[in-house]
Every structure is written in structure tokens, then in C-alpha cells.
């Protein structure tokens, strides 16, 4: 036992010797604590922007030396709005001299963090944890687990960061697990949960921002995570998890949301597993992306990002996954999801992929709009100076939703080959009603390449499953499949009543459209006729329709006929009862039966002999 105790003591002593002294965390409350004084940090500027906390900053002991005495566990409170000598900046801890991480500090703001300086752009900065390294030996730096809480009376004139890691030594900068929480009666400018800048690799993982206050205004940009470097990543520390960088708006007003942004120079940019959640409140302008990846000379990917809305309003466009390459890098935007329920949105785009000279693709992205008002919606928008493609993307409009502009599953354009295949628009009625798309151009897979031979639109489907007949849209184009699920069968062609009414362009010229009809539980008989589609302006003579499957177990044919009042109708005529699908049973005529009887009699006679 004595040896074990001695060994433990020696190990602890060695650990202390190599890690240096452990300083007690600071707890400051200014100006409530009259012993707390502000520090002059104007000589300490951040690596990238050259900004400082100014000459009247609230910070832990020793910060004016370039490194806070304690880098972890500090609690710094700036309270009492209207204090005669407002702080020019506040930080939970600052390190500008070593590679030691800055972690788990908390800053509480209930007062004015005031801008100043010669240009007026200096100071006015609040950060939960700050690590700024410039020059010297290559080191990797990180800030993690730091928090800024901005409550009643909080005013921050410039930036608010949960954590800020900046490094130009040639090593990486990482901001992870940092938070900004904004509640009642606060006015802030740019807010970033976790910010990372590096001349090499910049990484922002699992940072979060929450805005929840009726009297809150974020008057600048709002990011959950922001990474800027030669290589840049905003993602989840554990890829595939549901964490990532996240932003929640419950109440309050935000001018513009950037979501999570990765901005790279010569390297690649990656934005994955990030999310934006709107529960209430208002975003006046755009939501740039839940996950945005941009590279100047490398590749970019924005995949597996999520936008979820259950209330509130967005005045501009919502992008979920947005990947852009300014050079010849390839871009990918896959598996992003937009879910908009009980909300109001100017426009939604699940995924965007653009490359000036490389390939661009967006696959398996999903848009759901339910009981909401949307200006227009686009599943994916893909553009490239090379080849571009969009495959298996879906847009679903449900319930009492109203869309006043276009509904498009995929928009693909390139100077090479543009391909839009297997994309789907589904229109679904629910107990709350049928969607209103009467003003909408409904578009499947629009592909515009270098010429007609390089513009490929194939296998794109329009699914209609609503509660009422005569569902009306402005136009229908870029579809090769039409799938109708009918609540009841339309009247006979004595009227222009139909399952689908199209007031403008009705499918594309030189296209064959495969039509499937489901009418479960409805009774039909041979010879019945029904109008499936009424085209107010008629169909192009080169548009062909071919049936697939059966109606009520009967085969059917399709024909385009003149409308009763105007336009043209696509009419289904019920044929014969279709085979059940079992193997056919062979039958014999009377001569074959007689011959078989003689053969069997002969066999029996020979056996008796």
C-alpha cells in the first residue's frame, strides 16, 4: 500500500511539473463588485481583423499581459445598463502567447459593450473565449465549451462570439462546442457561436446559437459556426451525429442568418450535419444556408444539413445546403432537408451547387412544405461551367399550403451536359385541406445544357394525391411521369371536370408521359370514360401519353380529345378486366379431348392383356 501511495504522489507531481500551475478560475461582476477594474487591452489585436477589446475591457486577471491567468472556468458578468463608464469589450479568457486551449468560460452581458477607436469599428466585442496566435512556431489552437449569455439590457456594438480561435502560425484553428444565448431585451450586431480562422485549416464543430426573446434584435449576421482558412470545415465532431453547428430562433427578430459557413482558399470547403431551427420569431432577409461551403480554388461539399420550421416567418430565401467553387473544383450538395410546417417563407431551396469550371451535382435532397405559405420552392439549383446533374430530389407540398410562385424539383444548367433525372414533385391533400398551387408553374427536372443533345431530362414524376377533383395549377413542364391517386372518378367527358386542370403549358413537346392511375375502392366497368387532365390551352401535338397499370383492375387506354368548353382533355377509356397475374390454365377443344380418350383407352387395354 505504501508503494502504491508513493507512486500516485510521484505521478501527480510529475503531471503538475509538466503542465504548469493550475490557477483558480476568476469570477467577476462589474460594476456590482467594486473591486473589479477594467483593463487596457488596446495593444492586443486579433490575428485576422486587427481588432481589440479596447482600452476599457472587462477580462480575467492578467489578460493585459497577453494571457489570462486562468484560461478555463471563468465567469465574467457585465451588468447594469447605462453605467457611466461602459466597457469597450469583454472576454471570458484571452490567450495570445501560447497554444494552451481556452475552454469552458462564461460571459454574462446585461449592459453596453461600446464601440470606439479612431475608425469607430474598433472595440465593442464580446467573446466567451479567445485565442489569437500570430507568427512564431507552428502550433494548433482551440477554443471550446465557452458561452456568452446576452440578456436584459445587453447591447454589443460589433461582434459577439461564443468562442474565437485565430491562428497564422501554419497550424490549425478549431472552435468547438461554444454557445451564444440571447434572451429578452437585447440588441446585438454580428453573432457567431464558434469562429475559427487559420492560414491553414479552420474547423468549427458543434457550436450553437439560441435566440429567444420578443424584444431581441440581431441587426447583423447570425452564424452558428464560421470557419475560414486554406481548408475550412463546419460540421459535427462525430460525422453522422445529429449535433453539428446549430441555430434556434424561438422569438425575436434577426436581420440575416448565415447558418454554418466554411470558406476555403486553395483547399476544400466542407459543411455537413449543420442545422437551423425556426420555432417562432422573424428573419427579415435570407437564411444563406444551414450549411454553406465555398472554396476559391478547391472543391466544396454541403451535405446532410437540415432546416426545420414549425412557426415564424422568413422574408427572404432559405437555403439548406449550399456548395460553391469559384475555380475548377467539383461541388456536391446531397441529402439536405427542408421541413417547413406552419410557417411563412419567401422562397425555399433545399440544395444549391455551383462550380465555375468543375462538375456540380445535387442528389437525394428533400423539401417538405405543409400547412405553410411560400412564395416559391425549388428542390435543387445546380449550375456548372462543366457538367451538372440533379438526381432523385423530392419536393412535397401538403395540406393547406399556399405557393404563389413556381414549384420546381430540379433546375440544372451548364456549359457541358445538364442532367435532371428521377426528381419528384408530390402534391398531397390532408385533413387540413388541399394545397393551393393555382398560381404555380409546376416543374419537374429542368435541364439546360450546351445544346439539345446535352440537355437530358428523364424519369421525373408528378404525383397528385388530393381530396378534391379539378386541382388547378398554372402549368406543368419537365415531367415524364404522371401518377394520379383519385378520391373519386371524374365525370364523363360530357364536362371538362378532371383530376388535374392546367391553365397554361401542359407537359413538353416531343415527350412521352407515362400515366398511372390509382382509384382504390372505386367501381368501373368496360366502356367507362373519364377525363384525367384538362389542358385549358391544349396539349402539343407531339406530346404522347401512355398508360401504365390498371384502373380498378381493368386495363385502360388514353386519348387526347377536344375539351367541351375549351382546350383539350386527356381521356381514359376502361377496357377489359385485366388478368390476375396467375399462370394461364390450358384448355382443349372437342377433337383433342376425343383423341385423348382413345389414347387412354388403349393404354388401359394393353395393361389388361
N, C-alpha and C positions, 0 to 999 in steps of 0.2 A: 504493500500500500504506500509506503514511504517513497519507493522508486516511482510509482505512478504519479504521486502528487508532485514530486520534483520535476518529472518530465513535463507535466502540464504547465508548471510555473515557467520552465525554460522556454517552452513553445510560445507561451503568451508573451514573454519578454522579447523573444526574437521577432514575433509579429509586430509588436509595438515599435521595435527598433527600426524595422524596415518600412513601416507605414507612416511613421511620424506621429506626433502627438494628436490626440483626438480632442478637439476643442468643443466646449459646451455650445449648444445652439443658442442663438440670440432671439429674444422676444422683445420687440419694440412696439410702442404705441404712441404715435406722435399726432397732435401735441399733448395728448392726455398725460403722458409721462413727461414731466417737466425736466427730467434728467437727460432725455434724449435730445441730441443735437443733430442738425443736418450737416452733410459733408459736401465738400467741393470736389466733384468728380469730373470737372470740365476737361481735365487733361487726359482722361481715359476715354478713348473713342472706339467705337466698334470697327471691326476689320473691314467690312464691305462698304458701309454707308458713311463712315466717319462721324456718326452721331454719338452724343454722350448723354449721361443723365444730368449733366449740368452742374452748376455751382451751388445748388441748394437741394441736394438729393438726400432722400431717406434710404439708408442702407445699413447692413450689419457693421459691427465694429471692424476696423482695419481695411475697409473697402477702398479708402483713398490711397492705399499703398499699391493697389492693383489686384489685390486678392483679399476677399473677405476672410476674417479669422476662421469663421465656420462656413463651410460650403454646403452643409446639409442640415435640414431640420429647423431652419429659422422661421419665425413667424413675425412678419413686419406689417403693422397696421397704420394706415394714414387715414385719420378720421377728422371730423368737424369741418364741413364745407364752409368756405368763407374765411378761413384762418388768414390773419393779416400777412403772413409770410408763407405763401403756398410753395409746396415742393416743386422743384423743376424735374424731378424724376424719382422713381422708387424701384428697388430691386430686392429680391429675396436673398440673393448672393451673387457676387461677381468674381470671376477668375480670369485674369488676363496674362498670367505669368507661367502657369504650369498646365499639365494635362489632366489634373485631378477633376473628376466629374463634379458637376453641380446638380444636387438631387434633393427632392422632397422638401422644398421650401414653399412657404405660403405667403402671399401678399394680399392684404385686405384693403380695399380702397373705398373711402366714403367722402373724399374731398377732391380738390382740384390738383391735377398734375399738369403744371402750366408750361407752355412753350415759351421760348425766349431766344437769346442769342442774336447774332448780327443779322442773319437771314430770316429769323422767325421760324425756321424749320428745325432748329436745334431743340433739344430737351423735350419735355412733355412726353416722356417714355415710361411705361410701367412694365416690368418683367418679373415673373416668378423666379426665374433662374437664368443667369447669363454667363456664357463662357466665350470670350473673344481672344483668339490667338492669332498673332501676326509675326511671320518670319521665324528664324531660328530652326532648331532641329525638327524634323518631321515627327509629328505626333497626331494621334487621333483624339478627338474631343467629343464629349457628350453631355447633354443636359436631359434629365429625366425626372418624371414624377413631380414637377413643380406646378403650382397652382396660383392663379390670380382670381380673386373674388371681387367683383365690382358691384357695389350696392348703392343704397340711397345716398344721393349727393355726389356720386363718382363722376368726375369729368376728366378725361385724358385727352390732351390736345393732339397727340400724334399716335404712336404705336403702343398697342398692348399685346404682349407676348406671354403665353404661359411659360415657354422656355425658348431660349435663343442661343444657338450654337453656331459660331463663325470661326473659320479656320483657313489660313492660307499658307500653312507650313508644308503642304503637299499631302497631308493626311486627310482623313475623313471627318465629317461633322455629322453628328446624329442628335436629333431631338425626338424623344420618345416618351409617351405616357404623360405629357404635360396637358394642363387644363386651363380654360378660362370660363368662369361662370359669371353671367351678367344678370342682375335682378333689378328690382324696382328702381325707377327714377335715376337712370344712369345715361350719360351721354359720352360715347366713345367714337374715335375715328377708326383707323385700321386695327382689326383684331385678328390675331393668329394664335392658334393653340400651341403649335410647335413649329419653330422656324429653324432651318438648317441651311447654311451657306458654306461652300468649300470650293477651293480651286481644284479639288479632286472629286471625291464622291460625297454627295449630300443625301442624307436619309432622314425622313420624317415618318415615324411609325406610331400608330395608336394614340394620337393626340386628339383631344376633344374640346368643343366649344358648346356651351349651352346658353341660350338667350331666353329669359322667361320673366318679363315684366311689362305691364301695359304702358308704362311711361319710359320705356327704354328706346333709345335711338342709336343705332350703329350707322354713322354717317360716312363711313369709308368702305373699304373692302373687308370681307369676313372670310377667313380661311380656317379650316380645322388643322391642316398641316401644309407646310410650304417648304419645298426642297429645291435649292438652286445650286448647281455645280457643273463640273465637266460631265459627270454622271449624276443622275438625280432619281430618287425613288420616294414615292409616298405610298405606303401600303400597311399591311399588318405584320407585326414582328413574326408571327407564325402564319405563313401563307395558307389561305384556305379557311382561316378562322373568320368569325363574324365581327371581329373588332375593327382594325384599321383606323384610319382617321375619320372622326365623325362629328357632325354638327346637328344640333337640335334647336329649332325655333318653336317655342310654345306660345309666347306672347311678346309683343313689341314690334318695332319697325326696323328693318335692315335695308340699307340702300342697295347693296350688291353683294352676292355671295360667290366666292371663288371656289368653295369646297376644299378639295385637296389638290395641290398643284405641284408637279415635278417639271422643272425646267433645266434642260441639259445643254451643254455647249457642243463639244465634239463627240461626246458619248451618247449613251442611250438614256431615254426617259421612261419611267415605269410608274403607272398609277393603277393600283389594284386593291380591291376589297375596302374601298372607302365608301362612306355613306352620308347622306343628308336627309334629315327627317323634319318635315314641317307639320306641326300639330295645330298651330294657330299663328296669329300674327300676320305680318305683311312684308314681302320682299318687293321693293318698288321697281327694281330693274331686273337684271338677269341672274340666273344661277349658272355660272360659267360651266361647272361640272362637279358632280360628286367626286369624280376622279379625272384630272386633266394632266396629260403628258405631252410635253413639247420638246423637241430636240432640233437644234440648229443644223447639225451635220450628222447625227446618228439616227437610230431607229426609235420609234415611240410605240408604247402599248398602253391602252386604257381598257382594262377588262375587269369583270366581276364587281362593278361598282353599283350602288343602289341609291335611288331616290324614292322616298316614301312620303306620301302626303295624305293626311287624314282630316285636314281642315286648313283654313287660312287662304292666303292669296299670293300669287306671284305675278307681277305685272309684265315681266318680260319672258324670255325664253329659258327653259330648263334643259340643260344638257346633263346627261348622266355619265357617260364615258366619252372623253374627247381626246383623240390622239392626233398629233400633228408633227410632221417632219418638214423642215424648210429646205433640206438638201435632197439627196437621193435615198435616204433611209426608208425602210419599209415601215408601215404603220398598221396596227391591229387594234380593233375595238370589238371584243367578244363578250357575250354573257353578261351584259349590263341590263339592269331592270329599272323601269319607271313604273311606280304604282301610285296612281292619283285617284283618291276617293274623297268625295265631299269637299272638293277644293275648286279654286278658280285659278287658271293658268293661261298666260298669253299664248305660249306655244311650248310643246314638249318634243324633245329629240332624245331617244334612248342612247344612241351612239353616233359619233361622228369620227371619220377617219380621213385625213388629208395628207398627201405627200406631194411635194413639188415635182420630184423626179422618180421616186420609187413606187413600189406597189402599195395598194391600200385595200384593206378588207375589213368587213364587219359582219360577223356571223352570230346567230343564236341570241340576239338581243330581244328583249320583251318590253312592250308597253301595254299597261292596263289603265283604262280610264273608266271610272264607274261613278255614276251619280255626280258628275262634275261638269263645269263649264270650261271649255278650252277653245282658244282661238283657232289653232290648227295643231296637228300632230304628225310627226314623222318618225317612223321606226328607226331608220338609219339614213345618214347622209354621207356618201363616200365619194371622194374625188382624188384624182391622181394624174400626174404627168406621165405615168407608166400605165400599168393595168390596174383595174379596180373591180372589186366584187362584193356582193352582199348576198348571203345565203341564209335561209331558214330563220328569218326575223319575223316577229309577230306583233301586230297591233290589235288590241281587243277593246271595243267600245261597248260599255254595258249600261243597262238601267236607264235612268232619266238623264243621261249625259247629253249635253248640247255642244256640238262642234260647229263653229261658224266658218271655218276655213277648210283647207284640204285635209284629207286623211290619207297618208301615204306610208306603205310598209317599207319601201326602199327607194332611195334616189341615188343612182350611180352614174358618174360621168368621168371620162378620162380621155387622154390623147392616144391611148392604146385600145385595149379591149375592155369594154364595160359589160359586166355580167350581173344580172339580178335573177336569182333562181330560188324557188321554194319558199318565197315570202308570203305572208298571210295577213289579210285583214278580216277580223271576225266582228260581226255586229250582233249583239245578244240582248234580247229583252228579258227583264226580270220582273219581280213583283212590284218594283217601283216604276215600271213602265218601259217603253221602247226608247232608244236614243233618238235624238233629233239631228239628222245629218242632211236636212233638206237643202242647206246651202253649201254642202260639201262636195268637192271633187274627190272621189274615192279612187285611189291609185295603188296598184299592186307593186310590181317591180319595174321601175322606170330605168332603162339603161341607154345611155348616150355615149357611144364610143367614137373612134376616129371616123368611122363611116358605118353604113348599114350592116355590113358584114361583121363588124366588130362591136355591134350593139345587140346584146343577147339577153332577152327576157323570156324566161321559161319556167313552167311549173308554179306560177304564182296564183294564189287562190283567194277568192272572196267567199266567205262563209256568212250566210244570213240566217239567223235563228231568232225571230222576233215574235211578239204576241199578236200582231195585227197585220192584215193584208195592206197592200198599197204603200209599203215602206218606200220613202222617196229620197232620192239623192240628186245632186246636180249633174254628176257624170260618173262614169265607170270606165277606167282605162288601165292598160298594162296588166291584165289578168288573162290567164289561160284556163282557169278552172272556176266554175261557179257551183257552189254547194248550197242548196236551199233546204231548210228544215221548216215545214209549213205547219202552222197551228190549225189551219183548215184549208181546204182546196179552194182556189179562186173560182169565181163564177165562170160559166162557159163563155166562149169568145163573143157572145152577144153583147158584152160590155168590155171596157178596157181595164176592168179590175184585174189586178195582178199581184203576185207576191212582191215583186220589185218594180218600182217606177223610176225611170231615168229620164230626167228632163233635158239633158244635154248629150254629149258624146256617149255612145253606148258600145263599149268594147272597141277593139282596134281593127283597122282594116287588115286584110291578109293574115288573119288569125283564126285558128280553130279553138273554140272554147268547149271544154268538156263539162257537161252539166249533170249534176247528181241531185236527186230529189228524195227527201225523206218525209214521209207523211204517215207516221206510225199511228195505227188505230183508225185510220180513215178508210172508208169503203169506196172502191172504184169498180168499174166493170168495163169490159171491152167496148170501145167506141166513145167513151167519155173524152171530152177535150177540156183543157184548162190553159189559161194564159199565165205563163210563169213570169215573163218580163214584158213590160210596156215601155217602149222607147219613144218618147214624145217627138223626137226628131228623126226617128227611124234608125235602122242598122245599115252599115255599109254593105254593099252587095257582095264584097269579098270576105265578109265575116261569116264563118261557118260554126254551127253548133252540133255537137254530137252527144247522144245520151249515154249515161253510164248507170248500171244497176237497174232497179225496178221501182215502180210506184205501187205500193200496196200489194206487192207480189206479182204485178203484171209488168210485162215489157211495155215500152212506150217509144214513140218517135217524136222528133222535134221538127217544127217548120216555122219559118218566118212568114207572117201574113199581115196584110194591111190592118191598121188599127181601125176601130169602129168610128171614133171621132177624129183621130189624127195619128200620125206616126205609124209605128209597126209594133206587132206583138210576136213574142216567141211563144208558140202554142205547142203543148204536149198532147198527144193523142194516145189513149190507152190501147194497147194491143192485147195479145193473148196471155193467159195465165202462164207464168214462167215455170220451167222445170224446177223441182225442189232441190236439185243438185245431187240426188242419189243416182246410182248406176241404172241404166235403162234395162228393162226386162224384155228378152227377145220373145217374139210371137211367131207361130207357124200357120200357114194357110191350110185349106182343107186337103189339097193333094199331098202336101208334106206330111200331114197327120196320117193319111191313109197309108203312105209308104212306110212310115214309122211303125204302124200297126202290123203290116205284113212282115217287116223285119223282126219285130219282137216275137210274132207267132212262129216264124221259122226257127228262131233261137230256142224257143220252148220245145218244138217238136224234136229237134236234134237231141236235146237233153233227155227226152223220154226214151229215144232209141238207145 
